[in-house]
Amino acid sequence: MSVRRAGKGEENKSKVKIKTKASVTGTGIAVCLLLLVAVSAVDATVVSIEPNNQTVPAGQSFSVNVSVDTVMNLTLHGAILHFDPSAMQATAITEGITSGLPHFYTFEDIDNLNGKVTFTYALNTDSSVSGSGPLAGINFTADASANGTYNLNLTEVELWNESAVVPLDGVNNGTVNITAPAGPALCTNPDPPDHDFGDVPEGQIRTWTFDITNCGNQSSPLTWGVGDDQGWLSETPTSGSTTTETDTVTVRVDTAGLSKGLHTGMIMVTSNGGNKDGTITVNVTAPLPPPAAVPGLSGTGLIAAIGILATVLAISVSAMRRRRK
């Protein structure tokens, strides 16, 4: 049996090996930590207002998304978006990445008095979504008198997977810059001035109204005109001018002579503050049947009726005389 003892040189060599091994081990740990940080950064779940900043003219419409960046097995989500109701009004909420899947609960609320939009969407237990995208989209209309930068802030943001709350790595709020135009600006209500008259029998007339306002610099008048591209369409009035008041235009549809089926036309509003086009549709159906003739009295029928009336009157007069006696 032989025992090999390490000499001095071998001891040094052994120490070097050990030192090198320890160095590699330390480097490996550092690399692993860096990889974990990188993976954590990639998989960070963040909810943001998108775009985080935008500029819109006063009186015009705009939209924002409440979006999530990287979420796994999302089954429920909700939030409250706060805004300045003196500067903008919310008009609609649209569900995002969970739309189209079976839900057991949906809640949407627009509070333009206090400046809050609230939404909650909960999927059935057998449904979930993974990835990134909008949780909800919100449409706004900027007030015609607004001018400045306004905050859009998120609170009570919650994301859930099948069994627990999804931890958030951040919530990013947004801003919107509302600018007052230098001159007059055309606004219509609705915007654009679209309307579907639905089913209208051939030969019938229907009317609908929309409003025109100056949502720009109201020290300058907005002059406007309106026209169309179809003979069965007409508008009253066809032109006007407004500074602060609201002008109402009546759109008239006359289906006389139109074939059955869908008809589409355009109304064009032009002004010194911009132009807007509206789509007008009407579905022409079969004409209404003529009213039934009311039977009349003539000839012998009229003579007989007069005779009966005379007899009734004579009996009534005779009865009155007897009561007096």
ZALUMMI-107105 format. One record per residue (C-alpha): residue in one letter; x, y, z. Coordinates in pm, whole numbers, padded with zeros to 5 digits, always signed. Example, Ala and Ser with C-alpha at 12.3 -4.5 7.8 and 13.67 -1.06 7.14 Angstrom:
REM residues 2
a+01230-00450+00780 s+01367-00106+00714 
END
This chain:
REM residues 325
m+00000+00000+00000 s+00144+00332-00099 v+00047+00673+00010 r+00119+00958-00214 r+00181+01278-00035 a+00146+01599-00208 g+00468+01794-00236 k+00494+02166-00199 g+00454+02224-00565 e+00154+02000-00572 e+00010+02173-00272 n+00035+02503-00452 k-00114+02347-00760 s-00394+02207-00549 k-00456+02544-00395 v-00469+02703-00734 k-00723+02450-00846 i-00934+02509-00541 k-00910+02882-00584 t-01004+02855-00949 k-01298+02631-00865 a-01420+02873-00602 s-01387+03158-00849 v-01592+02969-01107 t-01854+02888-00847 g-01880+03255-00749 t-01903+03362-01111 g-02175+03101-01174 i-02381+03234-00885 a-02341+03589-01014 v-02446+03483-01365 c-02749+03299-01226 l-02850+03604-01027 l-02818+03823-01333 l-03028+03578-01533 l-03294+03574-01262 v-03302+03954-01260 a-03324+03958-01640 v-03605+03702-01645 s-03782+03892-01369 a-03752+04213-01572 v-03884+04043-01884 d-04178+03888-01696 a-04261+04200-01494 t-04637+04263-01488 v-04704+04633-01540 v-05034+04812-01603 s-05014+05141-01793 i-05216+05415-01958 e-05139+05406-02332 p-05045+05635-02484 n-04895+05778-02169 n-04922+06126-02321 q-05110+06269-02616 t-05218+06609-02747 v-05574+06669-02868 p-05760+06983-02976 a-06034+07111-02746 g-06374+06973-02838 q-06234+06668-03016 s-06260+06298-02933 f-05970+06079-02819 s-05915+05741-02657 v-05675+05566-02419 n-05608+05204-02331 v-05549+05059-01987 s-05292+04797-02090 v-05105+04514-01922 d-04750+04412-02010 t-04688+04041-01951 v-04946+03850-01750 m-04999+03475-01719 n-05334+03296-01686 l-05537+03613-01631 t-05893+03533-01520 l-06010+03859-01359 h-05907+04220-01388 g-06038+04561-01294 a-05938+04921-01229 i-06064+05275-01179 l-05943+05546-01415 h-05967+05900-01273 f-05990+06210-01495 d-06081+06578-01471 p-06454+06605-01559 s-06421+06979-01621 a-06180+06909-01907 m-06317+06589-02062 q-06612+06351-02060 a-06591+05974-02096 t-06822+05835-02364 a-06758+05459-02390 i-06574+05160-02242 t-06455+04869-02458 e-06326+04542-02312 g-05977+04438-02421 i-05790+04107-02426 t-06057+03914-02234 s-06337+04003-02474 g-06498+03717-02660 l-06437+03467-02379 p-06713+03337-02148 h-06765+03561-01843 f-06946+03515-01517 y-06927+03886-01424 t-06892+04216-01610 f-06914+04565-01464 e-06868+04894-01649 d-06951+05240-01515 i-06889+05594-01639 d-06919+05869-01377 n-06871+06201-01555 l-06982+06395-01248 n-06690+06278-01034 g-06451+06188-01317 k-06426+05810-01282 v-06439+05514-01518 t-06470+05177-01346 f-06446+04835-01508 t-06425+04474-01390 y-06423+04162-01607 a-06423+03808-01465 l-06388+03501-01685 n-06538+03159-01624 t-06315+02926-01424 d-06212+02730-01734 s-06094+03040-01926 s-05781+03253-01897 v-05558+03483-02102 s-05179+03518-02111 g-04966+03784-02274 s-04981+04160-02319 g-05246+04399-02447 p-05529+04634-02354 l-05743+04544-02054 a-05996+04809-02157 g-06026+05103-02393 i-06194+05430-02290 n-06321+05697-02528 f-06332+06062-02427 t-06442+06396-02568 a-06232+06696-02468 d-06431+06994-02345 a-06447+07281-02591 s-06317+07526-02329 a-06037+07305-02191 n-05677+07414-02230 g-05385+07255-02045 t-05237+06925-01929 y-05462+06687-01739 n-05382+06368-01547 l-05522+06023-01610 n-05462+05820-01293 l-05527+05454-01217 t-05632+05320-00875 e-05757+04988-00742 v-05584+04795-01020 e-05631+04422-00964 l-05526+04120-01169 w-05605+03761-01073 n-05505+03425-01211 e-05684+03099-01132 s-05587+03096-00765 a-05431+03422-00648 v-05370+03791-00703 v-05111+03864-00971 p-04844+04086-00811 l-04786+04411-00999 d-04439+04546-01068 g-04574+04888-01152 v-04869+05108-01250 n-04799+05388-01498 n-05040+05679-01520 g-05082+05914-01816 t-05157+06270-01921 v-05344+06439-02201 n-05263+06785-02339 i-05576+06967-02453 t-05502+07266-02673 a-05734+07550-02763 p-05739+07602-03141 a-05630+07939-03273 g-05947+07982-03479 p-06299+07837-03497 a-06338+07461-03505 l-06626+07249-03634 c-06792+07004-03395 t-07102+06797-03464 n-07325+06593-03238 p-07311+06309-03312 d-06955+06309-03438 p-06946+06218-03722 p-07306+06294-03824 d-07397+05935-03917 h-07753+05801-03900 d-07940+05487-03995 f-08310+05549-04066 g-08379+05176-04054 d-08679+05035-04243 v-08887+05296-04426 p-09170+05200-04666 e-09134+05328-05022 g-09309+05662-05064 q-09259+05771-04701 i-09060+06062-04556 r-08847+06056-04241 t-08640+06326-04070 w-08347+06335-03828 t-08147+06620-03673 f-07784+06679-03574 d-07613+06976-03409 i-07328+07200-03521 t-07119+07399-03271 n-06803+07606-03269 c-06570+07411-03040 g-06271+07628-03122 n-06183+07989-03051 q-06525+08138-02997 s-06408+08493-03056 s-06424+08404-03427 p-06750+08284-03587 l-06771+07942-03746 t-06936+07960-04087 w-07061+07632-04224 g-07252+07471-04509 v-07403+07126-04558 g-07481+06924-04871 d-07531+06565-04985 d-07469+06329-05277 q-07816+06176-05323 g-08140+06304-05469 w-08345+06143-05191 l-08156+06341-04927 s-08206+06706-04832 e-08101+06932-04543 t-08249+07238-04374 p-08087+07485-04330 t-07801+07439-04574 s-07569+07703-04422 g-07519+07908-04110 s-07282+08080-03872 t-07221+08026-03500 t-06994+08154-03225 t-07131+08008-02900 e-07479+07891-02995 t-07585+07548-03128 d-07719+07522-03484 t-07953+07233-03560 v-07971+07078-03908 t-08266+06863-04017 v-08186+06580-04257 r-08482+06462-04468 v-08512+06127-04643 d-08777+06082-04914 t-08813+05723-05034 a-09056+05802-05316 g-08946+05612-05626 l-08664+05426-05453 s-08625+05054-05510 k-08655+04813-05222 g-08331+04749-05035 l-08049+04937-04865 h-07961+05286-04987 t-07655+05480-04867 g-07574+05848-04901 m-07332+06103-04760 i-07387+06441-04602 m-07091+06676-04614 v-07042+06955-04359 t-06784+07212-04463 s-06665+07510-04260 n-06382+07750-04192 g-06297+07529-03894 g-06273+07191-04063 n-06497+06945-04248 k-06693+06636-04146 d-06874+06370-04349 g-07168+06162-04228 t-07307+05836-04364 i-07685+05813-04404 t-07852+05476-04463 v-08213+05372-04519 n-08364+05035-04596 v-08659+05083-04829 t-08940+04831-04782 a-09267+04764-04970 p-09509+05058-04978 l-09787+05069-04725 p-10127+04946-04847 p-10379+05222-04925 p-10618+05305-04641 a-10946+05115-04645 a-11238+05312-04787 v-11489+05436-04530 p-11841+05328-04635 g-12063+05628-04704 l-12436+05689-04733 s-12590+05783-05063 g-12915+05744-05253 t-13176+05530-05080 g-12943+05461-04787 l-12918+05831-04712 i-13296+05879-04742 a-13356+05585-04507 a-13111+05727-04252 i-13282+06067-04262 g-13617+05899-04211 i-13494+05709-03909 l-13344+06026-03762 a-13671+06213-03810 t-13865+05936-03639 v-13627+05937-03341 l-13657+06314-03308 a-14039+06298-03324 i-14053+06034-03051 s-13819+06240-02833 v-14027+06558-02873 s-14350+06367-02795 a-14198+06222-02479 m-14086+06565-02361 r-14437+06706-02409 r-14592+06427-02203 r-14352+06494-01916 r-14450+06862-01913 k-14824+06773-01887 
END
